[in-house]
């Protein structure tokens, strides 16, 4: 996947950074293949959302686990940096 294809995928699913939207919209205005690719990404996204429901996630538990993992890593790095 090229950088442009990745940006088009992000544009299609609404995750493209705001500072890149104008550039991609100019590309889309001038490039029929880019427009077709965005439409294909949107079709695939809609199909996946319809056919594969999102798993149930306990966001609080996940956040706690990630916070603990980061804290452990920071503590280990600080310990290793001591003389």
N, C-alpha and C positions, 0 to 999 in steps of 0.2 A: 504494500500500500504506500502510495506516495504521500508527501505532506499535504498536497492539495486534496487528495482523496480523503485523508483523515479530517481535514477542515470541512469538507463537504459533508462527511458523516456527522461531524459535530453540529454543523448548521442544520442538518435534517432533524436531529434529535433535540435541538435547542440548547446544546452545551458549548457552542462556539463562543470564545471570549468576545465581549462586546467590541473590543478594539479591532477585531478581525472581520466583523460582519460587513462593513462597507466594501472591503476588498472582495469578499466572496460574492456579494450581490452584484458587483461589477463583472466578475467572472461569469456568473450565471446569466447576466443580461447578454453576454457576448458568446457564450459557449453552449450549444445545444446538448453536447455530450455531458457536460457538467450538470445541466438541468435534468437530463435523463437519469444520471447517477443519483442525484438527490431524490428523485421520485422513487427510484428502486430502493434506496435506503429506507425511505418512508414506508414503502409497501412491506419490506421485510420486518421493520420495526412493528408495524401494525399486526402482522401475522404472528410474530413472536409474542406480543402482548396478549393476543387473543388465544393462542394455543398453549402458551407456557406461563401460567400465572406466577407472580413473584412469590418466592418462599417467605414464610413467616419468619420475621427477624425480631429478636428481642434487642432493640436498639440500645437500651440502657445497659444491658449485659455486655453487648459488643463494645460500647464506649468504655465501660469499666475495664474490660480485658485489654483493649488497646492502650488505655492510659497506664495500666500496670506494666505492660510490655515496654512502653516507652520509658517509664520511670526506671525499670530494671536495667534497660540499656544505658541510660544516662548514668546511673549509679555505677555500673560496671566500667564505663569509660572514664568516669572521674576517679575510680579506684585505680585503674590501670595507669592513669596519668600522674599519680602521686609518685614522688621519688622514693 
